[in-house]
Structure formats: C-alpha cells, structure tokens
Amino acid sequence: MDYSNWLTNTWIVLATLVLLLACVVGHYEGLNLLARRLARRQGPRRPRVLYAVLGAVCLHIAEIWLFGLGIWLLLHLADAGHVIGMSDARLLDSVYLSAVTYSTVGFGDVAPSGPIRFLIGTESLLGFVLITWSASFTFLEMEKNWREH
C-alpha cells in the first residue's frame, strides 16, 4: 500500500474530520429536536418511545449515507486506496460499506485497503458512539413515557 501521496492523505484526513463533526453536531441537534417535539406531543405517552426510536434510526441512516458519500467521493482520488470486493467505486456499494462499518458489523465481503482506511476506521468508532448515544436517549424517553400516568 502506498501512503506517499500527501495531498490525498490530507484530503482523507480533512474529509474524515468534516464528516465526523457533521455527524456529531447533526446527531446532537437531531436528538435535541426530537426530545423537544416529543415533550410537546399530546395524547398517549407510550407512542413517544416509538417516535424516539424511529427518529434515532433516521439520524443513523442519514449519517451512514453521509459517510457513504464521503467514501465514494474519496475513492475517486488518486492513491486513496480501494475496497476489496468492490470492482468499481459505486455509490450504493460505498453506502453498504459505510453501513457495515458504522454498525460495527464488520467486514465480510468488502474490506478497505490504503489510506481510505483512516476514514473507515474513524467511522466505526463514531458509529459505536452515536448508536450508544441513541440507546441512552431511547432509554431516557422510555423512563419518561413508557408507563401511562
């Protein structure tokens, strides 16, 4: 593997930082908006838990797509690396790679090679953190809304 192209390496690190910040801030704002809307919602309380889970899942899907788009774009740079198991850099294949990375399922049929691994490794850590954050958020919503008062 060739890591000598400093310009490509720099783009990968910068893209990783931008995607990481976008996902953390987006997740924070998304959960904040969701919490405020759930607090104002009238009617039975238990469905609020369902809405909390669905909202969190939508946030995760958006974050997976953001990283997938980043992977897809970066794979078109010279010396960025490639993905074993992907003959071409296709958007949906990149989103699939992002999903198995973000969810920490792990690589089976696809695996990154080259500098792109920095972005993909960072996504794995971030996915774990954001999924845990959503689980905590859901738990708190269940505590508040699960039993009818």
TORPA-4810 file (N, C-alpha, C, O; in nm, 3 decimals):
<nodes>
NODE_1_0.083_-0.118_0.000_0.000_0.000_0.000_0.088_0.124_0.000_0.188_0.132_0.071_M
NODE_2_0.048_0.219_-0.081_0.127_0.340_-0.096_0.060_0.455_-0.021_-0.053_0.494_-0.052_D
NODE_3_0.130_0.509_0.077_0.080_0.622_0.154_0.162_0.748_0.127_0.161_0.841_0.207_Y
NODE_4_0.233_0.750_0.015_0.326_0.861_-0.012_0.260_0.985_-0.070_0.322_1.091_-0.072_S
NODE_5_0.136_0.975_-0.117_0.069_1.091_-0.175_0.011_1.175_-0.061_-0.101_1.152_-0.016_N
NODE_6_0.088_1.274_-0.016_0.048_1.354_0.099_-0.080_1.434_0.073_-0.157_1.459_0.165_W
NODE_7_-0.102_1.474_-0.053_-0.222_1.550_-0.084_-0.347_1.464_-0.066_-0.446_1.509_-0.006_L
NODE_8_-0.344_1.343_-0.115_-0.457_1.251_-0.097_-0.477_1.221_0.051_-0.590_1.221_0.099_T
NODE_9_-0.369_1.195_0.122_-0.379_1.167_0.266_-0.441_1.285_0.340_-0.522_1.266_0.430_N
NODE_10_-0.401_1.406_0.302_-0.455_1.526_0.365_-0.604_1.539_0.338_-0.681_1.569_0.429_T
NODE_11_-0.647_1.515_0.214_-0.789_1.520_0.180_-0.868_1.418_0.261_-0.978_1.448_0.308_W
NODE_12_-0.813_1.300_0.278_-0.883_1.195_0.353_-0.897_1.236_0.500_-1.004_1.218_0.559_I
NODE_13_-0.792_1.289_0.559_-0.799_1.332_0.699_-0.898_1.447_0.715_-0.979_1.447_0.807_V
NODE_14_-0.891_1.546_0.626_-0.984_1.660_0.633_-1.129_1.615_0.613_-1.217_1.658_0.686_L
NODE_15_-1.152_1.529_0.515_-1.288_1.479_0.491_-1.338_1.402_0.613_-1.455_1.413_0.649_A
NODE_16_-1.251_1.324_0.674_-1.289_1.249_0.793_-1.330_1.343_0.906_-1.431_1.320_0.972_T
NODE_17_-1.253_1.448_0.928_-1.286_1.544_1.033_-1.417_1.616_1.005_-1.498_1.635_1.096_L
NODE_18_-1.438_1.656_0.880_-1.562_1.725_0.844_-1.682_1.632_0.863_-1.784_1.673_0.919_V
NODE_19_-1.670_1.508_0.816_-1.780_1.412_0.832_-1.807_1.382_0.979_-1.922_1.373_1.021_L
NODE_20_-1.701_1.367_1.057_-1.716_1.340_1.200_-1.790_1.455_1.268_-1.886_1.432_1.342_L
NODE_21_-1.746_1.578_1.243_-1.812_1.695_1.303_-1.957_1.708_1.257_-2.045_1.736_1.337_L
NODE_22_-1.981_1.687_1.128_-2.117_1.697_1.075_-2.209_1.594_1.141_-2.323_1.625_1.176_A
NODE_23_-2.159_1.474_1.159_-2.242_1.368_1.219_-2.266_1.393_1.368_-2.377_1.373_1.416_C
NODE_24_-2.164_1.435_1.441_-2.182_1.460_1.585_-2.277_1.578_1.607_-2.370_1.568_1.688_V
NODE_25_-2.255_1.687_1.536_-2.343_1.804_1.551_-2.484_1.770_1.502_-2.582_1.805_1.567_V
NODE_26_-2.494_1.703_1.388_-2.625_1.663_1.337_-2.699_1.570_1.431_-2.820_1.583_1.449_G
NODE_27_-2.627_1.478_1.493_-2.689_1.385_1.587_-2.737_1.460_1.712_-2.847_1.437_1.761_H
NODE_28_-2.654_1.549_1.761_-2.691_1.630_1.877_-2.817_1.712_1.848_-2.913_1.709_1.924_Y
NODE_29_-2.814_1.783_1.736_-2.928_1.868_1.701_-3.052_1.784_1.673_-3.163_1.822_1.710_E
NODE_30_-3.033_1.669_1.606_-3.147_1.582_1.577_-3.212_1.527_1.702_-3.334_1.528_1.714_G
NODE_31_-3.131_1.479_1.797_-3.187_1.429_1.923_-3.250_1.541_2.004_-3.352_1.520_2.070_L
NODE_32_-3.190_1.659_2.001_-3.246_1.774_2.072_-3.382_1.812_2.015_-3.478_1.833_2.089_N
NODE_33_-3.392_1.819_1.883_-3.519_1.849_1.818_-3.622_1.742_1.849_-3.738_1.772_1.879_L
NODE_34_-3.581_1.618_1.842_-3.671_1.506_1.870_-3.721_1.513_2.014_-3.841_1.494_2.038_L
NODE_35_-3.634_1.541_2.109_-3.674_1.550_2.250_-3.774_1.663_2.272_-3.872_1.646_2.345_A
NODE_36_-3.750_1.777_2.209_-3.843_1.890_2.224_-3.979_1.858_2.164_-4.082_1.891_2.222_R
NODE_37_-3.980_1.795_2.048_-4.108_1.760_1.985_-4.183_1.654_2.064_-4.305_1.661_2.077_R
NODE_38_-4.111_1.559_2.117_-4.175_1.455_2.197_-4.234_1.513_2.325_-4.340_1.469_2.369_L
NODE_39_-4.168_1.610_2.385_-4.217_1.672_2.508_-4.346_1.750_2.483_-4.430_1.760_2.572_A
NODE_40_-4.362_1.806_2.364_-4.482_1.885_2.331_-4.596_1.800_2.279_-4.709_1.847_2.269_R
NODE_41_-4.569_1.676_2.245_-4.669_1.589_2.184_-4.782_1.559_2.282_-4.758_1.523_2.397_R
NODE_42_-4.905_1.576_2.235_-5.024_1.548_2.315_-5.067_1.404_2.293_-5.025_1.339_2.197_Q
NODE_43_-5.152_1.355_2.381_-5.207_1.221_2.363_-5.132_1.117_2.444_-5.056_1.149_2.535_G
NODE_44_-5.154_0.991_2.408_-5.089_0.882_2.483_-4.937_0.898_2.483_-4.878_0.945_2.386_P
NODE_45_-4.876_0.857_2.593_-4.732_0.878_2.609_-4.648_0.766_2.548_-4.538_0.791_2.500_R
NODE_46_-4.699_0.644_2.549_-4.617_0.532_2.502_-4.574_0.543_2.356_-4.462_0.504_2.324_R
NODE_47_-4.657_0.595_2.265_-4.610_0.609_2.126_-4.489_0.700_2.111_-4.419_0.694_2.010_P
NODE_48_-4.463_0.784_2.211_-4.346_0.871_2.204_-4.217_0.789_2.197_-4.121_0.830_2.132_R
NODE_49_-4.217_0.675_2.263_-4.099_0.588_2.259_-4.076_0.539_2.116_-3.963_0.536_2.068_V
NODE_50_-4.184_0.500_2.050_-4.174_0.456_1.910_-4.119_0.567_1.822_-4.033_0.544_1.738_L
NODE_51_-4.170_0.688_1.842_-4.121_0.801_1.763_-3.974_0.831_1.794_-3.899_0.869_1.704_Y
NODE_52_-3.934_0.813_1.918_-3.793_0.834_1.955_-3.703_0.735_1.882_-3.599_0.772_1.829_A
NODE_53_-3.745_0.609_1.880_-3.665_0.506_1.812_-3.660_0.533_1.662_-3.552_0.528_1.602_V
NODE_54_-3.774_0.562_1.602_-3.777_0.589_1.458_-3.694_0.712_1.422_-3.625_0.713_1.321_L
NODE_55_-3.701_0.815_1.505_-3.621_0.935_1.481_-3.472_0.906_1.489_-3.395_0.954_1.406_G
NODE_56_-3.432_0.827_1.589_-3.291_0.792_1.603_-3.243_0.709_1.485_-3.133_0.729_1.435_A
NODE_57_-3.326_0.615_1.440_-3.289_0.533_1.324_-3.272_0.621_1.200_-3.179_0.600_1.122_V
NODE_58_-3.360_0.717_1.182_-3.346_0.809_1.067_-3.216_0.888_1.074_-3.150_0.910_0.972_C
NODE_59_-3.178_0.931_1.194_-3.050_1.000_1.209_-2.934_0.909_1.170_-2.842_0.952_1.100_L
NODE_60_-2.938_0.784_1.213_-2.831_0.690_1.180_-2.823_0.665_1.029_-2.715_0.657_0.972_H
NODE_61_-2.938_0.652_0.967_-2.939_0.629_0.822_-2.877_0.749_0.749_-2.799_0.732_0.656_I
NODE_62_-2.912_0.869_0.792_-2.854_0.990_0.730_-2.702_0.993_0.749_-2.629_1.030_0.657_A
NODE_63_-2.655_0.955_0.867_-2.511_0.956_0.894_-2.438_0.849_0.812_-2.328_0.872_0.763_E
NODE_64_-2.501_0.734_0.797_-2.443_0.628_0.713_-2.431_0.678_0.569_-2.329_0.655_0.504_I
NODE_65_-2.534_0.744_0.519_-2.530_0.797_0.383_-2.424_0.906_0.367_-2.357_0.913_0.264_W
NODE_66_-2.408_0.991_0.469_-2.304_1.094_0.462_-2.166_1.030_0.449_-2.086_1.070_0.363_L
NODE_67_-2.138_0.932_0.533_-2.009_0.865_0.523_-1.997_0.787_0.393_-1.890_0.783_0.332_F
NODE_68_-2.105_0.725_0.349_-2.102_0.652_0.221_-2.069_0.744_0.106_-1.990_0.708_0.018_G
NODE_69_-2.128_0.862_0.106_-2.097_0.960_0.002_-1.951_1.004_0.011_-1.883_1.018_-0.091_L
NODE_70_-1.903_1.024_0.133_-1.762_1.060_0.152_-1.668_0.952_0.101_-1.569_0.982_0.034_G
NODE_71_-1.698_0.827_0.133_-1.616_0.715_0.085_-1.616_0.713_-0.067_-1.511_0.701_-0.130_I
NODE_72_-1.733_0.724_-0.125_-1.749_0.718_-0.271_-1.667_0.829_-0.338_-1.597_0.803_-0.436_W
NODE_73_-1.676_0.950_-0.286_-1.601_1.062_-0.345_-1.451_1.043_-0.329_-1.375_1.066_-0.423_L
NODE_74_-1.408_1.001_-0.211_-1.265_0.986_-0.186_-1.203_0.871_-0.264_-1.085_0.877_-0.299_L
NODE_75_-1.279_0.768_-0.293_-1.225_0.657_-0.371_-1.189_0.698_-0.513_-1.117_0.626_-0.583_L
NODE_76_-1.238_0.814_-0.557_-1.204_0.864_-0.690_-1.073_0.943_-0.690_-1.026_0.982_-0.797_H
NODE_77_-1.015_0.968_-0.574_-0.885_1.035_-0.567_-0.774_0.937_-0.600_-0.784_0.818_-0.570_L
NODE_78_-0.670_0.988_-0.661_-0.553_0.904_-0.690_-0.489_0.860_-0.559_-0.471_0.941_-0.468_A
NODE_79_-0.456_0.735_-0.549_-0.385_0.677_-0.434_-0.465_0.677_-0.304_-0.407_0.664_-0.197_D
NODE_80_-0.598_0.691_-0.311_-0.680_0.687_-0.189_-0.697_0.545_-0.138_-0.734_0.524_-0.023_A
NODE_81_-0.671_0.451_-0.224_-0.691_0.311_-0.189_-0.808_0.255_-0.267_-0.858_0.316_-0.361_G
NODE_82_-0.849_0.139_-0.226_-0.964_0.075_-0.290_-1.033_-0.014_-0.188_-0.988_-0.028_-0.074_H
NODE_83_-1.142_-0.072_-0.231_-1.217_-0.162_-0.144_-1.216_-0.299_-0.207_-1.267_-0.319_-0.317_V
NODE_84_-1.157_-0.394_-0.137_-1.153_-0.532_-0.184_-1.296_-0.585_-0.182_-1.365_-0.576_-0.080_I
NODE_85_-1.340_-0.638_-0.293_-1.477_-0.686_-0.306_-1.566_-0.592_-0.384_-1.681_-0.626_-0.414_G
NODE_86_-1.516_-0.473_-0.416_-1.589_-0.376_-0.499_-1.505_-0.353_-0.624_-1.395_-0.300_-0.616_M
NODE_87_-1.558_-0.393_-0.739_-1.482_-0.375_-0.862_-1.474_-0.228_-0.902_-1.369_-0.182_-0.947_S
NODE_88_-1.582_-0.156_-0.885_-1.586_-0.013_-0.914_-1.632_0.060_-0.789_-1.695_0.000_-0.701_D
NODE_89_-1.601_0.188_-0.782_-1.649_0.269_-0.670_-1.791_0.315_-0.703_-1.810_0.421_-0.764_A
NODE_90_-1.888_0.236_-0.663_-2.029_0.272_-0.685_-2.087_0.329_-0.556_-2.048_0.289_-0.446_R
NODE_91_-2.179_0.423_-0.570_-2.235_0.491_-0.454_-2.302_0.392_-0.358_-2.274_0.395_-0.238_L
NODE_92_-2.388_0.306_-0.407_-2.459_0.214_-0.318_-2.365_0.114_-0.251_-2.388_0.075_-0.137_L
NODE_93_-2.261_0.074_-0.321_-2.161_-0.013_-0.258_-2.088_0.062_-0.147_-2.056_0.004_-0.043_D
NODE_94_-2.061_0.189_-0.169_-1.995_0.270_-0.066_-2.087_0.290_0.054_-2.041_0.291_0.168_S
NODE_95_-2.216_0.306_0.030_-2.312_0.319_0.140_-2.321_0.187_0.217_-2.332_0.187_0.339_V
NODE_96_-2.317_0.075_0.145_-2.316_-0.056_0.211_-2.193_-0.070_0.300_-2.203_-0.113_0.415_Y
NODE_97_-2.076_-0.033_0.248_-1.954_-0.038_0.327_-1.967_0.051_0.449_-1.925_0.014_0.559_L
NODE_98_-2.026_0.168_0.431_-2.048_0.259_0.542_-2.140_0.196_0.646_-2.115_0.209_0.766_S
NODE_99_-2.245_0.130_0.604_-2.341_0.068_0.697_-2.277_-0.042_0.780_-2.297_-0.048_0.901_A
NODE_100_-2.199_-0.130_0.716_-2.136_-0.239_0.792_-2.026_-0.185_0.883_-1.994_-0.246_0.985_V
NODE_101_-1.969_-0.072_0.847_-1.866_-0.010_0.930_-1.930_0.063_1.047_-1.891_0.042_1.162_T
NODE_102_-2.026_0.148_1.019_-2.094_0.230_1.120_-2.159_0.144_1.227_-2.151_0.174_1.346_Y
NODE_103_-2.221_0.037_1.184_-2.292_-0.051_1.277_-2.197_-0.148_1.346_-2.241_-0.228_1.429_S
NODE_104_-2.072_-0.144_1.314_-1.966_-0.232_1.365_-1.997_-0.379_1.341_-1.952_-0.465_1.417_T
NODE_105_-2.074_-0.408_1.236_-2.098_-0.547_1.197_-1.966_-0.609_1.153_-1.937_-0.725_1.183_V
NODE_106_-1.887_-0.532_1.083_-1.756_-0.579_1.039_-1.756_-0.614_0.892_-1.861_-0.623_0.827_G
NODE_107_-1.639_-0.634_0.843_-1.621_-0.661_0.701_-1.634_-0.810_0.676_-1.581_-0.892_0.750_F
NODE_108_-1.705_-0.842_0.572_-1.716_-0.980_0.529_-1.678_-0.988_0.383_-1.572_-1.041_0.347_G
NODE_109_-1.764_-0.935_0.301_-1.742_-0.942_0.156_-1.669_-0.820_0.101_-1.626_-0.822_-0.015_D
NODE_110_-1.653_-0.716_0.180_-1.579_-0.597_0.137_-1.483_-0.555_0.248_-1.514_-0.568_0.367_V
NODE_111_-1.367_-0.504_0.208_-1.268_-0.458_0.306_-1.184_-0.346_0.244_-1.142_-0.357_0.130_A
NODE_112_-1.160_-0.238_0.320_-1.083_-0.126_0.267_-0.934_-0.157_0.264_-0.883_-0.235_0.344_P
NODE_113_-0.866_-0.092_0.170_-0.721_-0.105_0.158_-0.665_0.032_0.121_-0.720_0.100_0.034_S
NODE_114_-0.558_0.072_0.185_-0.496_0.200_0.155_-0.540_0.309_0.251_-0.603_0.280_0.353_G
NODE_115_-0.507_0.433_0.220_-0.535_0.546_0.310_-0.683_0.564_0.345_-0.714_0.622_0.449_P
NODE_116_-0.773_0.517_0.261_-0.917_0.529_0.289_-0.953_0.462_0.421_-1.058_0.490_0.479_I
NODE_117_-0.867_0.372_0.467_-0.893_0.302_0.594_-0.902_0.399_0.712_-0.968_0.369_0.811_R
NODE_118_-0.835_0.515_0.702_-0.844_0.613_0.811_-0.988_0.659_0.829_-1.038_0.663_0.942_F
NODE_119_-1.054_0.694_0.720_-1.193_0.738_0.726_-1.282_0.625_0.776_-1.368_0.646_0.861_L
NODE_120_-1.262_0.507_0.725_-1.349_0.394_0.757_-1.328_0.350_0.903_-1.425_0.314_0.970_I
NODE_121_-1.206_0.352_0.950_-1.180_0.319_1.090_-1.243_0.420_1.185_-1.298_0.384_1.289_G
NODE_122_-1.234_0.547_1.149_-1.295_0.653_1.230_-1.446_0.638_1.231_-1.510_0.660_1.334_T
NODE_123_-1.505_0.602_1.117_-1.650_0.584_1.112_-1.694_0.472_1.206_-1.800_0.483_1.268_E
NODE_124_-1.616_0.367_1.217_-1.650_0.257_1.306_-1.660_0.304_1.451_-1.755_0.271_1.521_S
NODE_125_-1.561_0.380_1.494_-1.563_0.433_1.630_-1.681_0.528_1.650_-1.752_0.520_1.750_L
NODE_126_-1.702_0.618_1.554_-1.811_0.714_1.564_-1.947_0.645_1.564_-2.035_0.682_1.641_L
NODE_127_-1.964_0.545_1.478_-2.090_0.472_1.476_-2.121_0.410_1.610_-2.235_0.416_1.657_G
NODE_128_-2.021_0.350_1.673_-2.039_0.290_1.805_-2.084_0.396_1.907_-2.176_0.373_1.985_F
NODE_129_-2.019_0.512_1.905_-2.052_0.619_1.998_-2.194_0.671_1.973_-2.271_0.689_2.068_V
NODE_130_-2.230_0.694_1.847_-2.362_0.751_1.817_-2.474_0.651_1.842_-2.582_0.690_1.886_L
NODE_131_-2.451_0.524_1.815_-2.552_0.422_1.845_-2.573_0.413_1.996_-2.687_0.400_2.042_I
NODE_132_-2.466_0.420_2.072_-2.477_0.418_2.218_-2.551_0.541_2.268_-2.633_0.532_2.360_T
NODE_133_-2.522_0.655_2.209_-2.590_0.780_2.246_-2.741_0.766_2.220_-2.822_0.805_2.304_W
NODE_134_-2.777_0.711_2.106_-2.919_0.692_2.074_-2.985_0.593_2.169_-3.101_0.611_2.207_S
NODE_135_-2.912_0.489_2.208_-2.967_0.393_2.303_-2.994_0.460_2.438_-3.096_0.434_2.501_A
NODE_136_-2.904_0.546_2.480_-2.923_0.620_2.606_-3.043_0.714_2.595_-3.124_0.724_2.687_S
NODE_137_-3.054_0.782_2.483_-3.167_0.871_2.458_-3.299_0.793_2.463_-3.395_0.837_2.526_F
NODE_138_-3.303_0.679_2.397_-3.424_0.596_2.395_-3.458_0.548_2.536_-3.575_0.548_2.575_T
NODE_139_-3.357_0.508_2.612_-3.380_0.464_2.750_-3.444_0.576_2.832_-3.540_0.552_2.906_F
NODE_140_-3.392_0.697_2.819_-3.447_0.810_2.894_-3.591_0.840_2.852_-3.675_0.871_2.936_L
NODE_141_-3.619_0.831_2.723_-3.756_0.851_2.676_-3.848_0.742_2.729_-3.963_0.769_2.763_E
NODE_142_-3.799_0.619_2.735_-3.881_0.510_2.789_-3.910_0.533_2.937_-4.022_0.509_2.983_M
NODE_143_-3.811_0.580_3.011_-3.833_0.609_3.153_-3.942_0.712_3.172_-4.025_0.701_3.263_E
NODE_144_-3.944_0.813_3.086_-4.042_0.921_3.098_-4.179_0.881_3.047_-4.280_0.925_3.101_K
NODE_145_-4.186_0.799_2.944_-4.311_0.783_2.870_-4.367_0.641_2.865_-4.477_0.623_2.812_N
NODE_146_-4.299_0.544_2.916_-4.346_0.407_2.894_-4.474_0.377_2.969_-4.569_0.324_2.912_W
NODE_147_-4.478_0.411_3.097_-4.599_0.386_3.174_-4.697_0.501_3.156_-4.659_0.618_3.154_R
NODE_148_-4.822_0.465_3.144_-4.926_0.569_3.138_-4.943_0.628_3.278_-4.937_0.555_3.377_E
NODE_149_-4.963_0.758_3.286_-4.980_0.823_3.417_-5.125_0.850_3.442_-5.160_0.904_3.546_H
</nodes>
